[in-house]
């Protein structure tokens, strides 16, 4: 399966596409960080993000989209922009009928590094190893987007097996 | 001028259209509250809001859109949804090249009632009086959307006069 991971943000929106399935090596397809200027009105920054996400959905035709679940953090103004950017990303995917999953930062850290409190450097190092890259993707938003896509493939696989087991159990006479 | 006021929210998104100009009686064109169910995934709720806002922009062709500026409040989960809904509303307007203004709740309360700390009932009563309605619009989100549109017309007029004065001053030899 192919997954587009999105680490939403108004200033930097990370997007990473990964191909693969559970138990097999994963492959980096492409990664990018969409930037918008703080000097531009928020509405126009959001339109830029919408266009960027739509362009990647067109180009890479992912099977699913994984978006970081936004929580309140210390800087409230940042959270608002992040929430708005994540909303736009979700709408772009939902309009096309794509499955959308939200993963929390700690779920992503735990999935790629085994530690829900891993730091940026550790996440970057694990993404590099998992995707067999020469160097960690930069900036951190790029690595985070790839980590989201990796998490989705790994968790999605487990979820699919659970769903299949539940369906099988239900269909028993 | 015609203004669409939007009081954003995932569960209830108020939309109100007002015609008028500074110093003249304002007219209610239409008002509605878009509702989405908490049982539906957020991405699909946001698509419903997008469709609702787009439909009103098509139907009423406003000259400008006024959206409530979102602040952090006590309930963080509500703020996230509100921020996402406001982002979608802004994108719908920005895509069409419409001017978008953000007004804070206290700016709106001050504009319609003269008191930045007015309660819901006072805002509803003033909207009823200003638009010469028979009864306050319900629910409160409907009245708030109309109050936003009223605020925008009144503040926009003042801003336009300031801009004109600044331009005139600059053009003096």
Contacts between the chains, C-beta under 8 A, distances in Angstrom:
chain1	res1	chain2	res2	distance
A	41	B	94	7.8
A	41	B	100	7.1
A	42	B	87	7.8
A	42	B	90	6.4
A	42	B	102	7.8
A	43	B	90	3.8
A	43	B	91	6.6
A	43	B	93	6.5
A	43	B	94	3.8
A	43	B	100	4.8
A	44	B	94	5.5
A	46	B	87	5.3
A	46	B	90	5.9
A	46	B	91	4.8
A	46	B	94	6.9
A	47	B	91	5.6
A	47	B	94	4.8
A	47	B	95	6.0
A	50	B	91	5.8
A	50	B	95	8.0
A	70	B	80	5.9
A	71	B	76	7.6
A	72	B	72	7.1
A	72	B	76	4.2
A	72	B	79	7.3
A	72	B	80	7.7
A	76	B	71	7.7
A	76	B	72	4.2
A	79	B	72	7.3
A	79	B	79	7.8
A	79	B	80	7.7
A	79	B	83	7.6
A	80	B	70	5.9
A	80	B	72	7.7
A	80	B	79	7.7
A	80	B	83	4.8
A	83	B	79	7.6
A	83	B	80	4.8
A	83	B	83	3.7
A	83	B	84	5.3
A	83	B	87	7.3
A	84	B	83	5.3
A	84	B	84	6.2
A	84	B	86	6.8
A	84	B	87	3.1
A	84	B	90	7.7
A	85	B	87	7.3
A	86	B	84	6.8
A	87	B	42	7.8
A	87	B	46	5.3
A	87	B	83	7.3
A	87	B	84	3.1
A	87	B	85	7.3
A	87	B	87	4.8
A	87	B	88	5.8
A	88	B	87	5.9
A	88	B	88	7.1
A	88	B	91	6.2
A	90	B	42	6.4
A	90	B	43	3.8
A	90	B	46	5.9
A	90	B	84	7.7
A	91	B	43	6.6
A	91	B	46	4.8
A	91	B	47	5.6
A	91	B	50	5.8
A	91	B	88	6.2
A	93	B	43	6.5
A	94	B	41	7.8
A	94	B	43	3.8
A	94	B	44	5.6
A	94	B	46	7.0
A	94	B	47	4.8
A	95	B	47	6.0
A	95	B	50	8.0
A	100	B	41	7.1
A	100	B	43	4.8
A	102	B	42	7.9
